[in-house]
Amino acid sequence: MEDRERFTLLRITGKYGGSVAIELDESGLSGIPDTSGELMVHNDFVAGLTRTYVEPYDLAPWEHVLDEVEAGRDSVWREHARVAAIGIQLVDREHDQDQITVTVADQQATRVAIGLEVNRGWIEEQREMLHGIREAWKHVHPTVLR
């Protein structure tokens, strides 16, 4: 069976382990991500994977979460949505790193929170991945991505 290409919307990885990621499947159009994929959470205590999906209209709220966290405020993406919500709390900001807590909660009352120490450029890395998904989708979903 051939491995499908993955498109990463977000990947927050701690300096000392642990990560949260959303990778989208490849659609029927080469080089274009599908709206379905996997949400993965991993640290020394827990490893979880669930199917998820991301619609084009989910991208602007994800960008808003990044803006809020960059400004030092806690924020939640897709809090009242049909899929797992992802919250980011900025616990501490030091010279070259941030200490954050990422919480993933779904509608079945499953909730996991992992603490991560991340290099200061982690928000810019998330913005680059977001930009990549927007660029890939811009010809398929142009009215939603304005």
C-alpha positions in Angstrom: 0.0 0.0 0.0 1.4 3.4 -1.0 1.8 6.0 1.7 -0.2 9.1 1.1 1.5 12.5 1.3 0.7 14.5 4.4 0.1 18.2 4.8 0.8 19.6 8.2 -1.5 22.4 9.5 0.1 22.5 12.9 2.9 20.8 14.7 3.9 22.0 18.2 6.9 20.1 19.4 8.5 20.5 22.8 12.3 20.8 23.2 12.3 17.9 25.6 9.6 15.8 24.0 5.9 15.9 23.5 3.9 17.2 20.5 0.5 18.1 19.1 0.0 17.9 15.4 -2.7 18.0 12.7 -1.8 16.4 9.4 -4.2 16.4 6.5 -4.5 13.6 3.9 -3.8 14.2 0.3 -7.0 14.8 -1.7 -7.8 13.3 -5.1 -5.9 16.3 -6.6 -2.2 15.9 -6.5 -0.5 18.4 -4.2 -3.8 19.5 -2.6 -4.6 18.5 1.0 -8.0 17.0 1.8 -10.1 18.4 4.6 -9.7 15.1 6.6 -6.6 14.0 8.5 -5.3 13.1 11.9 -4.9 14.9 15.2 -2.0 13.4 17.1 -1.0 14.1 20.7 2.1 12.6 22.3 4.2 12.9 25.4 5.9 10.5 27.9 2.5 9.7 29.5 0.0 9.5 26.6 -0.1 8.9 22.9 -3.3 9.5 21.0 -4.5 9.7 17.5 -7.9 10.5 16.2 -9.4 11.3 12.8 -10.3 14.9 12.3 -11.1 17.4 9.6 -10.3 21.0 8.9 -12.5 23.2 6.6 -11.1 26.2 4.8 -13.2 28.5 7.1 -11.2 27.0 10.1 -8.0 28.6 9.0 -8.8 32.2 9.9 -9.7 31.2 13.5 -6.5 29.2 13.8 -4.6 32.4 12.7 -6.5 34.3 15.4 -5.4 31.8 18.0 -1.8 32.3 17.0 -2.2 36.1 17.2 -3.7 35.9 20.7 -1.0 33.6 22.0 1.7 35.8 20.4 0.2 38.7 22.3 0.4 36.7 25.6 -3.2 35.7 25.8 -4.7 32.2 26.1 -6.8 31.1 23.2 -8.9 28.1 22.0 -9.4 27.0 18.4 -12.7 25.4 17.5 -14.0 25.5 21.1 -17.7 24.8 20.2 -17.0 22.9 17.0 -17.9 19.4 15.9 -14.3 18.2 16.3 -11.6 18.4 19.0 -10.8 21.8 20.3 -7.2 22.9 20.8 -6.4 25.4 23.5 -3.0 27.1 24.1 -2.1 28.7 27.4 1.1 30.7 27.6 2.5 29.7 31.0 5.8 31.6 30.9 7.9 33.5 28.3 11.6 33.6 28.8 14.4 34.9 26.6 14.5 32.2 23.9 11.7 29.9 24.8 8.0 29.8 25.8 6.5 27.4 28.2 3.0 26.5 27.0 0.2 24.1 27.9 -1.7 22.6 24.9 -5.1 21.2 25.7 -7.0 18.9 23.4 -10.7 18.3 24.2 -13.3 16.5 22.2 -17.1 16.3 22.6 -16.9 12.8 24.2 -15.4 14.4 27.3 -11.9 13.3 26.5 -9.4 15.9 27.5 -5.7 15.9 27.7 -3.3 18.8 28.5 0.4 18.6 27.9 3.1 21.1 29.0 5.7 21.9 26.4 8.8 24.1 26.4 9.2 25.4 22.8 11.7 27.6 21.1 10.6 31.2 20.6 10.1 30.8 16.9 7.3 28.2 17.3 4.5 30.6 16.4 6.2 31.6 13.2 6.6 27.9 12.3 2.8 27.5 12.8 2.1 30.5 10.6 4.3 29.0 7.8 2.4 25.8 7.9 -0.9 27.7 7.9 0.3 29.7 4.9 1.3 26.4 3.1 -2.3 25.0 3.5 -3.8 28.3 2.4 -1.6 28.3 -0.7 -2.5 24.7 -1.6 -6.2 25.4 -1.1 -6.4 28.8 -2.8 -7.4 27.5 -6.2 -9.8 24.9 -4.8 -11.6 27.1 -2.2 -10.9 30.7 -3.4 -14.0 32.3 -2.0 -13.5 31.0 1.5 -9.8 31.9 1.8 -10.1 35.6 1.0 
